[in-house]
Amino acid sequence: MARPGYDVAAAEVGVVHLGVGAFHRAHQAVYLDEVMARGAKGWAIAGASLRAPDTFDALAPQDGLYTLAVRSGAGDALRVVGSLRRLLVAPRDPEALLTTMCDPKVRIVTLTVTEKGYCHDPASGTLDAAHPDIRADLASPLRPRSAPGFLVEALARRRAAGTRPFTVLCCDNLPANGETVARVTARLAALRDPDLGRFVAGEVAFPSTMVDRIVPATTDADRALVAGALGVADAWPVMAEPFSQWVIEDRFPAGRPPLEEVGAQMVADVAPYEHMKLRLLNGAHSTLAYLGFLAGHEHIADAMADPPFARLVERLQDEEITPTLTVPPGADIEGYKRALRERFRNPALRHRTWQIAMDGSQKLPQRLIATARDRLAADASIDFLALAIAGWMRYVAGRDEQGGAIDVRDPLAAKLRARADEAGLAADRLAPALLAVREVFGADLPADPRFSGAVTAALDDLLRGGAAGAVGRLVTR
């Protein structure tokens, strides 16, 4: 059992994190834990939940300490992480969070609020000014609700106080995530005050990042395992695979921790790494999630143990994704793909297909649809991408292949279900009904018969012969 290698009680907060979930605690918090164990001071985290108080309620009685269990076929390696030194719940006390973000010692604000947390249009990457949280933030800027709202209000206060702005470090799976969050934040600031908008656009750093680690949802069985090993209960441990990657553009005007000393890659341009990960890992993950769920596979490892599904991932990555990538100098793309497939097969990670399937309307534009656009621009086939997208359509229609209800978790769930209910389970009606959702597909793809035709044909095959049959037929062509 590894323990923090520094005086936890004396650690000073230098980072505020918005969206304290399992991924943050298994990824960024671990890097900062290791940085402080090497002697770097002042990089502890104040973590804020923007919605529910679950994390606070679980970890506050434990002084923010929790267990990370790294799981592999060889067994479990446990460590206690101490970098999360302060816990906040924004809806309970937004002023406490804003005060913390305005502390001059805070030099970085990191975020993992998921794609939907940025209140943007995923298809265009622009702020959704009609979003209820954005409208509320414009009406009451001193009591923000959204992540962009907190960023703008804290930056406005720091500017008024003459305090240097913090660096905003998005750690979510968004395309060009630094640029996207900069655009969203500057637009919200400009809607409040044009001068503030210019300040945010011109003076605040938004480096892009790429993060990678598979972190399944914690189960009661996981809690029992950790309690047995520790001899004491941990209300919310986190599980993770051994692999972890963090690629960061090195733009931190207010200073940063020496993350390169603990395995992070500091680079000039994240884009090639981001595209590799979003398309090869996340795109394949979503493909396995929708089609695997429909075929009755509860976990990703179960789907990868099914030979046609493993072959689907291999052909999707090799034939349709890899040709769209610009590989970073020195990167071993074939080795990377082999490693991804082995990670998917890890039997110790009980990563549920249903969990990965959440928020698909926010994820598909960057994970699958952008790749399809690039393939069409090259006049190349999209058979595997089309089946993955059709799997999402079949999934969000809300009924599994046995007629049971699917618990679809998505910001657009009601809209998608209403369209699906009206169209019925007929591909020539359901596909156009869902392709017309511009937040997901934009205006170009529904009008392109190469795209709409391929997706409709794949959906027809799914509806007629089931997911397992459709996958089997496609990979043996």
ZIVENUR-V137087 format. One record per residue. N is the residue number from 1. RES is the residue in one letter. SS is DSSP state (H for helix, E for strand, L for the rest). PHI is phi in degrees with one decimal (* if undefined). BURIAL is I if it has 24 or more other ideal C-beta (glycine too) atoms within 12 Angstrom, else O. Layout:
((N:RES:SS:PHI:BURIAL) (N:RES:SS:PHI:BURIAL))
This chain:
((1:M:L:*:O) (2:A:E:-86.9:O) (3:R:L:-124.4:O) (4:P:L:-55.2:I) (5:G:L:-94.9:O) (6:Y:L:-155.8:I) (7:D:L:-77.9:O) (8:V:H:-60.2:I) (9:A:H:-65.0:O) (10:A:H:-95.0:O) (11:A:L:-68.3:I) (12:E:L:-100.8:I) (13:V:E:-75.2:I) (14:G:E:-128.5:I) (15:V:E:-130.9:I) (16:V:E:-106.7:I) (17:H:E:-116.4:I) (18:L:E:-99.7:I) (19:G:L:98.2:I) (20:V:L:-79.8:I) (21:G:L:-116.4:I) (22:A:H:-62.1:I) (23:F:H:-63.0:I) (24:H:H:-57.1:I) (25:R:H:-72.6:I) (26:A:H:-96.6:I) (27:H:L:-126.5:I) (28:Q:H:-58.9:I) (29:A:H:-63.4:I) (30:V:H:-73.0:I) (31:Y:H:-59.3:I) (32:L:H:-70.0:I) (33:D:H:-59.7:I) (34:E:H:-71.5:I) (35:V:H:-59.5:I) (36:M:H:-70.2:I) (37:A:H:-66.0:I) (38:R:L:-87.7:O) (39:G:L:107.7:O) (40:A:L:-71.1:I) (41:K:L:-101.1:O) (42:G:L:76.9:I) (43:W:L:-122.7:I) (44:A:E:-69.9:I) (45:I:E:-112.6:I) (46:A:E:-102.5:I) (47:G:E:-103.1:I) (48:A:E:-120.1:I) (49:S:E:-90.7:I) (50:L:L:-92.1:I) (51:R:L:-125.6:I) (52:A:L:-89.6:O) (53:P:L:-89.3:O) (54:D:H:-56.0:O) (55:T:H:-65.0:I) (56:F:H:-59.5:I) (57:D:H:-62.3:O) (58:A:H:-79.6:I) (59:L:H:-98.8:I) (60:A:H:-57.6:I) (61:P:H:-65.5:O) (62:Q:H:-100.9:I) (63:D:L:57.3:O) (64:G:L:78.1:I) (65:L:L:-78.0:I) (66:Y:E:-157.1:I) (67:T:E:-103.8:I) (68:L:E:-105.2:I) (69:A:E:-107.1:I) (70:V:E:-91.5:I) (71:R:E:-110.2:I) (72:S:E:-150.0:O) (73:G:L:-63.3:O) (74:A:L:-83.3:O) (75:G:E:128.9:O) (76:D:E:-114.9:I) (77:A:E:-111.9:O) (78:L:E:-108.4:I) (79:R:E:-145.8:I) (80:V:E:-95.8:I) (81:V:E:-102.7:I) (82:G:L:-116.7:I) (83:S:L:-74.3:I) (84:L:E:-85.9:I) (85:R:E:-94.8:I) (86:R:E:-141.9:I) (87:L:E:-123.3:I) (88:L:E:-134.1:I) (89:V:E:-123.0:I) (90:A:L:-57.4:I) (91:P:L:-63.6:O) (92:R:L:-72.8:O) (93:D:L:-152.1:O) (94:P:H:-60.6:I) (95:E:H:-66.2:O) (96:A:H:-63.6:O) (97:L:H:-67.1:I) (98:L:H:-62.7:I) (99:T:H:-61.6:I) (100:T:H:-65.5:I) (101:M:H:-65.9:I) (102:C:L:-90.7:I) (103:D:L:-61.9:I) (104:P:L:-58.0:O) (105:K:L:-73.7:I) (106:V:L:-79.9:I) (107:R:L:-113.5:I) (108:I:E:-140.3:I) (109:V:E:-117.1:I) (110:T:E:-103.1:I) (111:L:E:-140.5:I) (112:T:L:-137.6:I) (113:V:L:-109.4:I) (114:T:L:68.1:I) (115:E:H:-55.4:I) (116:K:H:-71.5:I) (117:G:H:-72.1:I) (118:Y:H:-93.5:I) (119:C:L:52.4:I) (120:H:E:-123.8:I) (121:D:E:-89.4:I) (122:P:L:-60.2:I) (123:A:L:-70.0:I) (124:S:L:-111.1:O) (125:G:L:76.2:I) (126:T:E:-105.0:I) (127:L:E:-61.6:I) (128:D:L:-91.8:I) (129:A:L:-66.3:O) (130:A:L:-91.0:O) (131:H:L:-60.1:I) (132:P:H:-55.5:O) (133:D:H:-69.6:I) (134:I:H:-69.6:I) (135:R:H:-61.4:O) (136:A:H:-65.8:O) (137:D:H:-66.7:I) (138:L:H:-71.0:I) (139:A:H:-76.0:O) (140:S:L:-135.2:O) (141:P:H:-63.5:I) (142:L:H:-77.8:O) (143:R:H:-129.4:O) (144:P:L:-68.0:I) (145:R:L:-111.0:I) (146:S:L:-93.4:I) (147:A:H:-60.4:I) (148:P:H:-59.8:I) (149:G:H:-62.6:I) (150:F:H:-66.4:I) (151:L:H:-59.4:I) (152:V:H:-65.7:I) (153:E:H:-65.5:I) (154:A:H:-66.0:I) (155:L:H:-65.9:I) (156:A:H:-62.9:I) (157:R:H:-68.1:I) (158:R:H:-63.8:I) (159:R:H:-61.5:I) (160:A:H:-64.0:O) (161:A:H:-87.2:O) (162:G:L:76.5:O) (163:T:L:-93.3:O) (164:R:L:-58.3:O) (165:P:L:-67.1:I) (166:F:L:-76.4:I) (167:T:E:-84.9:I) (168:V:E:-100.3:I) (169:L:E:-120.9:I) (170:C:E:-75.8:I) (171:C:L:-121.2:I) (172:D:L:-101.3:I) (173:N:L:-81.8:I) (174:L:L:-115.8:I) (175:P:L:-65.3:I) (176:A:L:45.8:I) (177:N:H:-59.8:I) (178:G:H:-64.8:I) (179:E:H:-64.1:I) (180:T:H:-64.0:I) (181:V:H:-69.3:I) (182:A:H:-61.7:I) (183:R:H:-63.8:I) (184:V:H:-64.1:I) (185:T:H:-68.6:I) (186:A:H:-64.8:I) (187:R:H:-66.5:I) (188:L:H:-63.4:I) (189:A:H:-61.1:I) (190:A:H:-66.3:I) (191:L:H:-66.0:I) (192:R:H:-77.6:I) (193:D:L:-162.8:O) (194:P:H:-54.6:O) (195:D:H:-65.5:O) (196:L:H:-64.3:I) (197:G:H:-60.6:I) (198:R:H:-66.5:O) (199:F:H:-62.3:O) (200:V:H:-62.1:I) (201:A:H:-67.1:I) (202:G:H:-100.3:O) (203:E:H:-116.7:I) (204:V:L:-104.2:I) (205:A:L:-87.7:I) (206:F:L:-129.4:I) (207:P:L:-64.6:I) (208:S:L:-83.4:I) (209:T:E:-138.3:I) (210:M:E:-133.2:I) (211:V:E:-119.3:I) (212:D:E:-153.8:I) (213:R:L:-169.5:I) (214:I:L:-84.5:I) (215:V:L:-131.3:I) (216:P:L:-68.9:I) (217:A:L:-64.6:I) (218:T:L:-74.3:I) (219:T:L:-110.2:O) (220:D:H:-62.5:O) (221:A:H:-64.6:O) (222:D:H:-64.8:I) (223:R:H:-61.8:I) (224:A:H:-65.4:O) (225:L:H:-61.1:I) (226:V:H:-65.9:I) (227:A:H:-60.9:O) (228:G:H:-64.6:O) (229:A:H:-75.5:O) (230:L:H:-83.9:I) (231:G:L:79.4:O) (232:V:L:-150.8:O) (233:A:L:-74.4:O) (234:D:L:-119.8:I) (235:A:L:-65.8:I) (236:W:L:-150.9:I) (237:P:L:-71.4:I) (238:V:E:-124.0:I) (239:M:E:-106.2:I) (240:A:E:-155.9:I) (241:E:L:-78.6:I) (242:P:L:-66.1:I) (243:F:L:-69.8:I) (244:S:L:-151.4:I) (245:Q:E:-140.6:I) (246:W:E:-143.2:I) (247:V:E:-108.2:I) (248:I:E:-135.4:I) (249:E:E:-70.0:I) (250:D:L:-87.1:I) (251:R:L:-132.8:I) (252:F:L:-135.8:I) (253:P:L:-59.2:O) (254:A:L:-93.0:I) (255:G:L:100.1:I) (256:R:L:-152.4:I) (257:P:L:-74.0:I) (258:P:L:-78.8:I) (259:L:H:-65.5:I) (260:E:H:-63.5:O) (261:E:H:-74.2:O) (262:V:H:-119.4:I) (263:G:L:105.6:O) (264:A:L:-71.5:I) (265:Q:E:-103.1:I) (266:M:E:-95.4:I) (267:V:E:-132.6:I) (268:A:L:-83.3:O) (269:D:L:-144.6:I) (270:V:L:-81.8:I) (271:A:H:-49.4:I) (272:P:H:-62.5:I) (273:Y:H:-68.8:I) (274:E:H:-61.8:I) (275:H:H:-63.3:I) (276:M:H:-58.6:I) (277:K:H:-72.6:I) (278:L:H:-59.8:I) (279:R:H:-87.7:I) (280:L:H:-74.7:I) (281:L:H:-86.9:I) (282:N:H:-66.3:I) (283:G:H:-63.4:I) (284:A:H:-66.5:I) (285:H:H:-59.4:I) (286:S:H:-64.1:I) (287:T:H:-59.6:I) (288:L:H:-64.8:I) (289:A:H:-64.3:I) (290:Y:H:-72.3:I) (291:L:H:-71.1:I) (292:G:H:-65.5:I) (293:F:H:-58.9:I) (294:L:H:-62.4:I) (295:A:L:-83.9:I) (296:G:L:94.4:O) (297:H:L:-88.9:I) (298:E:L:-75.6:I) (299:H:E:-122.8:I) (300:I:H:-59.5:I) (301:A:H:-62.0:I) (302:D:H:-64.6:I) (303:A:H:-64.3:I) (304:M:H:-69.5:I) (305:A:L:-79.1:O) (306:D:L:-92.6:I) (307:P:H:-51.6:O) (308:P:H:-62.3:I) (309:F:H:-71.1:I) (310:A:H:-62.9:I) (311:R:H:-67.3:I) (312:L:H:-58.8:I) (313:V:H:-61.0:I) (314:E:H:-61.5:I) (315:R:H:-71.9:I) (316:L:H:-57.4:I) (317:Q:H:-66.5:I) (318:D:H:-75.0:I) (319:E:H:-92.6:I) (320:E:H:-116.8:I) (321:I:H:-91.0:I) (322:T:H:-54.0:I) (323:P:H:-63.3:I) (324:T:H:-89.9:I) (325:L:L:-97.3:I) (326:T:L:-102.5:O) (327:V:L:-79.4:O) (328:P:L:-59.5:O) (329:P:L:-54.8:O) (330:G:L:84.5:O) (331:A:L:-77.4:I) (332:D:L:-98.4:O) (333:I:H:-65.5:I) (334:E:H:-68.9:O) (335:G:H:-64.6:O) (336:Y:H:-61.9:I) (337:K:H:-65.8:I) (338:R:H:-61.3:O) (339:A:H:-64.6:I) (340:L:H:-59.8:I) (341:R:H:-64.6:I) (342:E:H:-67.7:O) (343:R:H:-63.7:I) (344:F:H:-61.9:I) (345:R:H:-83.5:I) (346:N:L:-54.8:I) (347:P:L:-72.7:O) (348:A:L:-79.2:I) (349:L:L:-94.1:I) (350:R:L:-91.1:I) (351:H:L:-88.6:I) (352:R:E:-74.7:I) (353:T:H:-60.2:I) (354:W:H:-61.8:I) (355:Q:H:-65.1:I) (356:I:H:-68.0:I) (357:A:L:-72.4:I) (358:M:L:-63.2:I) (359:D:L:58.9:I) (360:G:H:-61.7:I) (361:S:H:-62.5:I) (362:Q:H:-86.4:I) (363:K:H:-91.5:I) (364:L:H:-58.7:I) (365:P:H:-54.6:I) (366:Q:H:-93.1:I) (367:R:H:-82.5:I) (368:L:H:-128.4:I) (369:I:H:-71.1:I) (370:A:H:-62.3:I) (371:T:H:-64.5:I) (372:A:H:-61.2:I) (373:R:H:-59.0:I) (374:D:H:-64.2:I) (375:R:H:-64.8:I) (376:L:H:-65.9:I) (377:A:H:-62.8:O) (378:A:L:-91.9:O) (379:D:L:56.5:O) (380:A:L:-112.4:O) (381:S:L:-71.6:I) (382:I:L:-133.6:I) (383:D:H:-58.9:I) (384:F:H:-73.8:I) (385:L:H:-61.5:I) (386:A:H:-62.3:I) (387:L:H:-67.0:I) (388:A:H:-62.0:I) (389:I:H:-65.9:I) (390:A:H:-63.3:I) (391:G:H:-61.2:I) (392:W:H:-61.5:I) (393:M:H:-60.5:I) (394:R:H:-62.8:I) (395:Y:H:-67.3:I) (396:V:H:-73.3:I) (397:A:L:-65.7:I) (398:G:L:94.1:I) (399:R:E:-130.3:O) (400:D:L:-81.0:I) (401:E:L:-73.2:I) (402:Q:L:-100.8:O) (403:G:L:89.2:O) (404:G:L:-78.9:O) (405:A:E:-72.6:O) (406:I:L:-99.9:I) (407:D:L:-82.1:O) (408:V:L:-82.2:I) (409:R:L:-106.4:I) (410:D:L:-163.0:I) (411:P:L:-58.3:I) (412:L:L:-103.4:I) (413:A:H:-55.0:I) (414:A:H:-65.0:O) (415:K:H:-63.9:O) (416:L:H:-65.9:I) (417:R:H:-66.5:I) (418:A:H:-62.0:O) (419:R:H:-65.0:I) (420:A:H:-66.7:I) (421:D:H:-62.9:O) (422:E:H:-69.1:O) (423:A:H:-78.8:I) (424:G:L:80.0:O) (425:L:L:-87.8:I) (426:A:L:-125.8:O) (427:A:H:-59.3:I) (428:D:H:-71.5:O) (429:R:H:-107.7:O) (430:L:H:-69.7:I) (431:A:H:-60.3:I) (432:P:H:-63.7:I) (433:A:H:-63.3:I) (434:L:H:-85.8:I) (435:L:H:-63.7:I) (436:A:L:-77.3:I) (437:V:L:-78.7:I) (438:R:H:-67.6:O) (439:E:H:-59.4:I) (440:V:H:-101.0:I) (441:F:H:-104.7:I) (442:G:L:68.3:I) (443:A:L:-99.6:O) (444:D:L:-78.3:O) (445:L:L:-67.4:I) (446:P:L:-59.8:I) (447:A:L:-87.0:O) (448:D:L:-97.7:I) (449:P:H:-63.4:O) (450:R:H:-65.5:I) (451:F:H:-79.8:I) (452:S:H:-62.2:I) (453:G:H:-67.2:I) (454:A:H:-65.2:I) (455:V:H:-67.6:I) (456:T:H:-63.4:I) (457:A:H:-63.9:I) (458:A:H:-65.0:I) (459:L:H:-65.1:I) (460:D:H:-60.8:I) (461:D:H:-64.0:I) (462:L:H:-61.7:I) (463:L:H:-68.9:I) (464:R:H:-81.8:O) (465:G:H:-119.9:O) (466:G:H:81.9:O) (467:A:H:-66.0:I) (468:A:H:-60.5:I) (469:G:H:-66.2:O) (470:A:H:-63.3:I) (471:V:H:-63.3:I) (472:G:H:-58.9:I) (473:R:H:-66.3:O) (474:L:H:-68.5:I) (475:V:H:-75.0:I) (476:T:L:-102.3:O) (477:R:L:-66.0:O))
